[in-house]
Amino acid sequence: MTRKIFIFEILSIAAVLATTVVVYRRLPGRIPVHWDIHGRADGFGPPSEMFLIGPGLMAGMMLLTWLLPWLSPKRFDVEAFQSTYRQLMAIVFCLCVYAYGVTLWAALSHPIDPGRAICGGLSIFIALMGNLMGKVRRNFFIGVRTPWTLASERVWNATHRFAGRAMVAAGLLGLVFTIVGPYMGAVWLLLAASAASIVYSLVYYKQLERRGELGDRLTRG
């Protein structure tokens, strides 16, 4: 984790913690923490849960960012794409901040459509992550981790270039759906991009297998 990202995340956690403390007395006895596909709250919790889904979750993301390089086995470590890894984890961290902001705004009874807000934000973050997917190298934690991508570096790289384009397209189209149409369309687009990437990895692997071009199996040193 770079110094700038570290400072940004520490300051973000401190700001979210301070905000939660300041508004805590204004929170109702039960706060919405989950919404159904129609944007109706169907899950509630005590006000203290805001500390968990806000600064708690953000601190957990910071810890995970530190741990994954250590947890990664040799030949599959995230250090192979260190800069991209840091950017991706920072994007996920920002998504946590955004989701917390939406939840807190709704808990304070301000006018908002939480489902639309979450889908719109998720679409933006997915597009940003898709822009980096082509730079992700083979590992066990991030990316399209199917048996076929993990078995072949060539399949991994091709699949992630495809997944990157699919994620950017799904994210941008999902944002349009969120703004002018049924926002659940954004979720289906993101699921379709994921499914298409998985299928692509299988099809491309089998093509290489038939042609005898799989030259980087896991059994090789």
N, C-alpha and C positions, 0 to 999 in steps of 0.2 A: 504494500500500500504506500503510495507516495505521500510525502509530507502535506501537500496541498489537500489531497483527498482526505487524509486523516484529520486535519484541522477542520475541514468543512463538515465532516461527519460528527466530530465531537461538538462543534458549535451548533449543529442541527439538533442533536440530542439534547443539549443544554437548553436550546430555545423551546423545543417541544415540551420538555419537562417543566420549564418555567411557565409556559402557557397553560399547561394542564393544572398546575398548582393555582394559578391566578383565577381560572374559571371554574375550579372544582366546586365551589359553593353554589354556583349557578346551575350545575347539572341536576337533572331530575333524579329521582330515586332509582329509576330503571332507564337505561339508555339503549337505543337500538345499535346492535353490532353486526347485524346480518339482514339482507333484504332478498326477497324472492325475485323471480324473473320479471315480475310486474312492478318492481320497485317498492313493494310493501314490506315494512319491517316484519320479520318473522323470527328474529332472535334478539334477546335482550340480556343485559347484564348489569351489575352494580356499577356506580360511577368509578370505583377503584379500578375497574377493568381498563379504563383509558390509559392508565400507567403501563399496563401490560402490552396493549396493542399499539401504543405510541412509542415512548422511549425504550420500553422493554424489548419490543420487536426490532427496533433500530439498533440497539446495542447487540442483540443477537446476530443481526446481519454483519455488523462490524467484526464480531468474534469469528463468524463463519469465514469472512474474507481472509482473516489471519490464519485460520486452521486448514483450509483446503490445500494450500501449497504443501503443508507438512503431511497431510493425510494422503496426498497423491503418490501412487507407486511410481517407481522408475519407469522411464519410457512413456509414461502417461501423465507426467506432472504438468500442472498449469503454468509453471515457470517457462514452458516452451512458448507461451504466448502471453507473457507477463503483462504487457501494456494493455492488450485487449481484455485480459481477465480483469484487470483493475477497473477499466471503463465499464464493463458489463456489470460488475458487482456494485459500482457506484450508481448505475442506472436502476438496479433493483432496490438499492437503498433509497433512492429518490422516489421510487414507486411506493415504498412503505410510508414515506413522509406524506406523499400526496393522499394515499388512502386514509391515513390517520386524520389529515386535515378535513377530508370529506366527512368522515365519521364524527369528528368533533363538531363540525358545523351543523350536521343533522341533529346531534345530541343536544345542541343549544337551541333547537327548534327554529332555526333559520330556514327560510324557504329554499329548498333544493330537491332535485330528483337524484337521490344517491345512486340508483342503478345507472342512469344515464351518465352521471359524472364519473363513476368508476369505470364504465366501459369506454368512455372517451379518453380518460387518462391512460387506461391500459392499452388502448390502440396506439397512442403516441409512443408509449414506452416500448411496445413491441416493435414498432417501426424503427426506433432508435437502436434496439438490440439487433434487429435484422440487418442493419447497416454494418454491424461488426461480425456477423456470423461467419463470413467467409475467411476471417482471420483466426478463428478458433481451431486449435490443433487437438489431436486425439487425446482424450482424457475421460475419466469415469464420472465426472460431476456436471459438466456444462456442455450443452449442445444436443444434437440428435444422436443419442446413445443407443443404437440398435446393435444386434449381433453382427450385422453386416458392415456397419461403419467402424465398429471396434476391431473387426477382423482384418480390415484393409484400410491403410492410410489413403490410398487413392479414392476409395469409395467415401471415406470420411470427408475428404476435401471437396469432392464433387457434390456430395449431399449438402454440405454446409453452404456452398455457393448457391445451390438451388434453394435451400431453406432461407437464406438471407433475402433473396429476391421475393420469395413467397411471403415472408414475414413483413417486409416493407410494404408490399402490395396490400396484404391483409390489414395491416395497421392503418394505412392511409384510407382504404375503402371503409374500414370499420369506423374511422373518425367521421366520414361522410354519413354513414348510417346513424351514428350517434347524434349528429347535428340535425339531419333532415328526415330521418326515417325511424323505423323500429330499432332501438339501440341493441336489442338482442342479436340483430344481424351481425354486429361486430364480433360477438362471442363465437357465432357459427363460422365466421370467416377465419378467426384465429384457430379454431379447432380444425378447419379444413386445411389450413396451411401446415399444421402439425401432421395431420394424417397423410397429406401429399408428400411430405418430406420423408416419412417412414416408408411409404410405398416406393418412393424414388430410390431409397437406399437399397431395398430388396431387389428391385428390377435392375439397377445398375450393377449390383454385385453379381447377379446371375448372368448378366451379359458378359462380364469379365471372366466369370467362371467358365462359361461355354467356350470362350475364345482362348482359355488357358493363360490369361493375363493377370492372375492374382499372384503377385510376387512378393507380398509383404505380410504373410500370415503371422499370427501371434507366436507361433512356435519358433520363429527365426530370432536369432540373437541380435 
